[in-house]
Amino acid sequence: MVRSEGTSAAAGLPRQSSDWGNSPMPIQVVNTAQLACSFGAMPATLTVLPVNRPLVSNQPAANIMDYQPQVNIAPFGMCMSPSNPQVIAATAAALGVFTPQPCIPVTLAPWVPGAVTVNIAGQPALDNISTCNCAWAGIISVTMPGQVTTNIP
């Protein structure tokens, strides 16, 4: 079950949008959430296709299977991973001067751990504490879940 509009730690007051980072429970991630990669140069946006998805704050809710590169996870600008073959080749061509290259996410597995207590389209819901790994050693995390009113128990 998804809980909406929780209470703030301060005297049981309704949770405010600015409190989302201090939420005692994970927050449901939706379309337009902001993502960050540990080797990316800029944030990216999560795209959730509106197929068999409930709406949360008027956006399709994400699940752990929304990890497809270029479909769900947009590029993060330039990749600075020393494990990326494009970065290795460009650095070698520059005679050892580290040379970042355009990011092309290579996510091969779903987000983990997800919220096993809530199913969306038959899969665990995606919460703001889940991460997704890139094949080039980057760790992708949610920096802004796209909405701030619906928590996941």
N, C-alpha and C positions, 0 to 999 in steps of 0.2 A: 504494500500500500504506500502511496506517495503522500507525504505530509506537506501541507501548504501553510505559509505564513506562520512560522514558529514564533517563539518568544525570545527576546534578547536576555542575556545573562543579567542585565541591569533591571532588577525589580520587576521582572515579568512583563516588560513593555514589549509591544509588537516589534519584531525584527525589522530593521531598516535596511535599505539597499546597501548602505555602506558597511553593514555588519557581515556580509557574505563571507569574507575571509576568516571570520572568527566563529563561524557556525559550528555548533557541537555535532552536527550531522552532515554527511556529504550532501552536495547539491546536485540536482539533476542537470546534466549538460544538454544543450539544445543546439539547433542550427544557429550559425553565426558565432559560436563560442570562439574565443581567442586561444590560440595554442602557441607554445614556445618549444624550440628544440635546443638541446644543450650545445649543439654545434652550428645552429642557424644564426644568421645575422639579423633577422627581423621576425616579428610574429606572423602567424598565418591564421586563416579562418577555417573552422570546421564546417563542412557542408553536409547536412543530413537530408537525404532525399525523402520527400514526403509520401512514401509508399507504406501503407499500413502502420502509420505512426500516430500516436496521440499527440495533441498539441499541448505544450506547456508554455504559458505566457505567449501564446499565439505563434509559437515556433515548433517544428517537428522535434520530438524528443529523440536523443541519440541512444544507441546501445553499443555494446562492445565490438560489434561487427562493423562499425563505421570507421574502418581503418585503411580503406583502399587509397593508395597514393593517387594524387591528381583528381580523384573522384570525391573523397571525403577530406583528405588532408592535402592542403595546398602547399606549395614550396615555401621555404623559409628564407628567401633571398639568396644569399651566398652560403655555401657549405664550407665550414672550416675544420672538418674532420680529417685528421691525418690517415684515417682508414679508408677514405673514399678514393677509389681508383682514379677518378678524374682529377682530384686534388694532388694525388701522388704524381700523375703524369705531368700536370702543369708545373708542379714544383721542380720536377726533374728537368723539364724544358727550360725553366728559369734558373738553371744552374744552382739549385738548392735553396733559392729564395721562396719561402712559403707563399703559395698562390691559391687562395680560395677560388672555388668554382661555383657556378649556379647550382642551387639545391634542387635535387630531384629525390623526394622522399622514397625510401625503399622499406616500407613497413610490410613485414611478412606474416605477422601474427596479430590477433585481436588485442584490444586494450586490456590491461589487467590492473586490479582484480575485477573491476566492475561491481555492480550492486546486485548480488545474487537474490536479494529479497524482493526485487521488482523486475518483472519481465516486460520487455517492450519488443513486439514483433517476434516473440519466441526466444529472445536472448536476454541476458542480464543487462539492466540499464547501465548507461555510462554516467559515472559520477565524477566530480571535480578532483578527486584524489587518485584516479586511475592514471596510468602511464602507458605509452606505446613505444616500442623500441624500433629504431631504424637499423637496417643492416650495416650502416657505416658508423655504428656505435653511439649515435645520438639517442637521447631519451626525450621523448615528446611528452609534454605535460599541459594541463589546462590552466591557463592564467586567468581567464574570465569565462564562466560557464554559459554565458549568453542570456541568463535570467538569474534572479536572486530570490525568488519567492517560494520555490518548491524544493524541499529537502527529500532525501531518500533515507529511510530508517536502516 
